[in-house]
Amino acid sequence: MLEVLRQDYVRTARAKGLHERVVIFRHMLRNALIPVVTILGPALAALVTGSFIIETMFGFPGMGRAYVTAIGQRDYSMILGTTLLFVFLVSLANLTVDMLYVVIDPRIRINE
């Protein structure tokens, strides 16, 4: 946010006489959120798939532990179902990040 504060478009918006709230939300915050949203996608994917390690190491009951147990027991239907569920969750997280790009960055548009 501090880097965006010194940009030319923020100075221009203030020079045009816009209210400080409009400058912050429309110009500064939207441009400062672009790197945050970029990191959000892989972070959500790591959060979803990191449950394998945590649940197995600490013995917590959950999807990750059930997945690892199914691999050890060669339960192919459980492996396939859990893999599809995790793929769906990661794809949903990536789609959400892509949709947030459209909302945040005015340069990005969805073409038909």
C-alpha positions in Angstrom: 0.0 0.0 0.0 2.9 2.4 0.7 4.3 1.8 -2.8 1.0 2.6 -4.4 0.7 5.7 -2.2 3.6 7.3 -4.2 2.3 6.5 -7.7 1.4 9.2 -10.2 -2.2 8.2 -10.6 -2.8 8.7 -6.9 -1.4 12.2 -7.0 -3.4 12.9 -10.1 -6.6 11.7 -8.4 -5.9 13.9 -5.4 -5.1 16.8 -7.7 -8.5 16.4 -9.5 -10.1 17.0 -6.1 -11.5 13.6 -5.4 -12.4 12.7 -1.8 -9.8 10.8 0.1 -12.1 7.8 0.5 -12.6 7.6 -3.3 -8.8 7.8 -3.8 -8.1 5.1 -1.3 -10.8 2.6 -2.4 -10.9 3.2 -6.1 -7.3 3.9 -6.9 -5.0 2.7 -4.1 -6.7 -0.3 -2.7 -7.6 -1.9 -6.0 -4.0 -1.7 -7.3 -2.5 -2.8 -4.0 -4.7 -5.9 -3.9 -3.4 -7.3 -7.2 -0.3 -9.0 -5.7 -2.3 -10.2 -2.7 -4.8 -11.9 -5.0 -1.9 -13.4 -7.1 -0.5 -15.1 -4.0 -4.0 -16.1 -2.8 -4.5 -18.8 -5.4 -1.4 -20.9 -4.7 -1.9 -20.3 -0.9 -5.4 -21.7 -1.0 -4.2 -24.7 -3.0 -1.4 -25.3 -0.5 -3.9 -25.0 2.4 -6.2 -27.6 0.9 -3.5 -30.1 -0.1 -1.4 -29.5 3.1 -4.0 -31.4 5.1 -2.3 -34.7 3.9 0.8 -34.0 5.9 -0.7 -32.4 9.0 -3.4 -35.0 9.5 -1.1 -37.9 8.9 1.7 -36.6 11.2 -0.5 -35.6 14.1 -3.2 -38.3 13.7 -6.1 -35.9 13.1 -9.1 -37.5 11.5 -9.9 -35.9 8.2 -9.8 -36.2 4.4 -6.0 -36.0 4.2 -5.5 -38.9 6.6 -8.3 -40.9 4.9 -6.6 -40.3 1.6 -3.2 -41.5 2.8 -4.8 -44.5 4.5 -6.6 -45.4 1.3 -3.3 -45.2 -0.6 -1.7 -47.6 1.9 -4.7 -50.0 1.6 -5.0 -49.6 -2.2 -8.6 -48.5 -2.0 -8.8 -47.2 -5.6 -12.3 -45.9 -5.4 -11.5 -43.8 -2.3 -8.3 -42.5 -3.9 -10.1 -41.5 -7.1 -13.0 -39.8 -5.2 -10.7 -37.9 -2.9 -8.4 -36.9 -5.7 -11.4 -35.6 -7.7 -12.6 -33.7 -4.7 -9.2 -32.0 -4.1 -8.9 -31.2 -7.8 -12.3 -29.6 -7.7 -11.4 -27.5 -4.6 -8.1 -26.3 -6.2 -9.8 -25.5 -9.5 -12.5 -23.6 -7.6 -9.9 -21.6 -5.7 -8.1 -20.8 -9.0 -11.4 -19.8 -10.7 -12.2 -17.5 -7.7 -8.8 -15.8 -8.0 -9.4 -15.3 -11.8 -12.8 -13.8 -11.1 -11.3 -11.5 -8.4 -8.8 -10.2 -11.0 -11.7 -9.1 -13.2 -13.2 -7.2 -10.3 -10.0 -5.6 -9.0 -8.1 -4.8 -12.2 -10.0 -2.6 -14.7 -7.5 -3.6 -17.5 -8.7 -7.2 -17.4 -12.0 -8.0 -19.1 -13.8 -11.2 -20.0 -14.3 -11.4 -23.8 -17.1 -13.3 -25.3 
